[in-house]
Amino acid sequence: MNMTGKKALILGIANKHSIAYGIARALKAQGVELAISYAGAALAKRVHPIAEELGVDQVFECDLSKDNDIKNMISILAEEWDSIDYIVHSVAYAPISDLNLPFQHISRHGFLTAMDISVYSLIAVVREAEMLLKPGSSVITMTYYGAQKVVPNYGVMGIAKAALEASVRYLAHSMGEKGVRVNAISAGPIRTLSSAAIGGVAQLQRRIEKSAPLARNIEQEDIAKTALYLLSDLASGVTGDVLFVDSGISIMAY
Ligand SMILES: NC(=O)c1ccc[n+]([C@@H]2O[C@H](COP(=O)([O-])OP(=O)(O)OC[C@H]3O[C@@H](n4cnc5c(N)ncnc54)[C@H](O)[C@@H]3O)[C@@H](O)[C@H]2O)c1
């Protein structure tokens, strides 16, 4: 696996617990040049030191619910880079007031917001970056088992992740003729800013320790290693797939 000199755009670093941070570090260790974006000014004081640590010059404030932000980011990037080898989309959001509700109580606003930021943003980024994506380029996003089976409290995010997984398949199809691959990693629960908003994560983690084939919870590094595989040429024949990194809990019936 030789990734030296490749270029990666990483979306979704909020802090050092972020899944995207783990992937960025792993890519950096392979000699990949990074550009990163973060959601809004409130995160700047956390993300800029991370950019410094990772030796990243290209740091964008980019609200992925805004087409203009995405266009600006890609057009500035295009002045420096003639191609993007890897895109890491590690972004999700639903209003806290729409999480942990009986499912029928989800608001229209909460539903549309979750779909917009957690799903449409992937489509919008791939479209805007299309001219920079070349044969061999690879895109990954992050999903969760709540897309496929009911996980209490996950509610509206489960619907968004189901739509995200379907979007991965449709993008894999439409980008395939350009030789661009699109895949998702379905990660087991780890403690991050996002997962803290979903109730019952500690309980799920205890269950995984007891019942998963590997009898342990996954760590940021487990996801990062699989991301390296999917982004790199090692996965040259893999596209439209959802790869589980969950200690095997999703194969268990009970
Ligand atoms: N932590 C878990 O247990 C877990 C499990 C499976 C999948 N995931 C998925 O992994 C991805 C990353 O989440 P994480 O757990 O690292 O949490 P995180 O909170 O560190 O990352 C989520 C990121 O989304 C960004 N974001 C939210 N709204 C945005 C917007 N409008 N524009 C741009 N960025 C925006 C946040 O700023 C943050 O950087 C998410 O898609 C999440 O659903 C997480």
The ligand as a Tripos MOL2 file, in Angstrom:
@<TRIPOS>MOLECULE
LIG
   44    48     1     0     0
SMALL
NO_CHARGES

@<TRIPOS>ATOM
      1 N1        -19.2810    7.4980   17.3100 N.am      1 LIG1
      2 C1        -19.9530    6.4320   16.9330 C.2       1 LIG1
      3 O1        -20.2840    5.5690   17.7530 O.2       1 LIG1
      4 C2        -20.3170    6.2270   15.4870 C.ar      1 LIG1
      5 C3        -20.6990    4.9480   15.0710 C.ar      1 LIG1
      6 C4        -21.0410    4.7650   13.7380 C.ar      1 LIG1
      7 C5        -21.0090    5.8420   12.8660 C.ar      1 LIG1
      8 N2        -20.6510    7.0760   13.3150 N.ar      1 LIG1
      9 C6        -20.6360    8.1630   12.3550 C.3       1 LIG1
     10 O2        -19.3310    8.6710   12.2410 O.3       1 LIG1
     11 C7        -19.3950    9.9950   11.7380 C.3       1 LIG1
     12 C8        -18.4980   10.8800   12.5970 C.3       1 LIG1
     13 O3        -19.0320   10.9980   13.9010 O.3       1 LIG1
     14 P1        -18.1360   10.9740   15.2070 P.3       1 LIG1
     15 O4        -18.6770    9.8800   16.0570 O.co2     1 LIG1
     16 O5        -16.7150   11.0330   14.8610 O.co2     1 LIG1
     17 O6        -18.5930   12.3070   15.9450 O.3       1 LIG1
     18 P2        -18.0570   13.8160   15.7930 P.3       1 LIG1
     19 O7        -19.0800   14.6340   16.5030 O.co2     1 LIG1
     20 O8        -16.6670   13.9310   16.2240 O.co2     1 LIG1
     21 O9        -18.1330   14.0700   14.2290 O.3       1 LIG1
     22 C9        -19.3040   14.5200   13.5610 C.3       1 LIG1
     23 C10       -18.8740   15.6810   12.7140 C.3       1 LIG1
     24 O10       -19.9720   16.1750   11.9240 O.3       1 LIG1
     25 C11       -19.7610   17.5680   11.8300 C.3       1 LIG1
     26 N3        -20.9370   18.2930   11.3680 N.ar      1 LIG1
     27 C12       -22.1650   18.3430   11.9250 C.ar      1 LIG1
     28 N4        -22.9470   19.2090   11.2310 N.ar      1 LIG1
     29 C13       -22.1810   19.6880   10.2110 C.ar      1 LIG1
     30 C14       -22.3970   20.6250    9.1720 C.ar      1 LIG1
     31 N5        -23.5830   21.2810    9.0180 N.pl3     1 LIG1
     32 N6        -21.3980   20.9070    8.3130 N.ar      1 LIG1
     33 C15       -20.1960   20.2890    8.4470 C.ar      1 LIG1
     34 N7        -19.9250   19.3860    9.4200 N.ar      1 LIG1
     35 C16       -20.9120   19.0990   10.2880 C.ar      1 LIG1
     36 C17       -19.3790   17.9530   13.2600 C.3       1 LIG1
     37 O11       -18.8280   19.2500   13.3320 O.3       1 LIG1
     38 C18       -18.3790   16.8530   13.5690 C.3       1 LIG1
     39 O12       -17.0910   17.2290   13.1610 O.3       1 LIG1
     40 C19       -20.8660   10.3810   11.7640 C.3       1 LIG1
     41 O13       -21.4120   10.1700   10.4710 O.3       1 LIG1
     42 C20       -21.4550    9.3830   12.7300 C.3       1 LIG1
     43 O14       -22.8340    9.1680   12.5280 O.3       1 LIG1
     44 C21       -20.2990    7.2870   14.6120 C.ar      1 LIG1
@<TRIPOS>BOND
     1     1     2 1
     2     2     3 2
     3     2     4 1
     4     4     5 ar
     5     4    44 ar
     6     5     6 ar
     7     6     7 ar
     8     7     8 ar
     9     8     9 1
    10     8    44 ar
    11     9    10 1
    12     9    42 1
    13    10    11 1
    14    11    12 1
    15    11    40 1
    16    12    13 1
    17    13    14 1
    18    14    15 2
    19    14    16 1
    20    14    17 1
    21    17    18 1
    22    18    19 2
    23    18    20 1
    24    18    21 1
    25    21    22 1
    26    22    23 1
    27    23    24 1
    28    23    38 1
    29    24    25 1
    30    25    26 1
    31    25    36 1
    32    26    27 ar
    33    26    35 ar
    34    27    28 ar
    35    28    29 ar
    36    29    30 ar
    37    29    35 ar
    38    30    31 1
    39    30    32 ar
    40    32    33 ar
    41    33    34 ar
    42    34    35 ar
    43    36    37 1
    44    36    38 1
    45    38    39 1
    46    40    41 1
    47    40    42 1
    48    42    43 1
@<TRIPOS>SUBSTRUCTURE
     1 LIG1         1 GROUP 0 **** ****
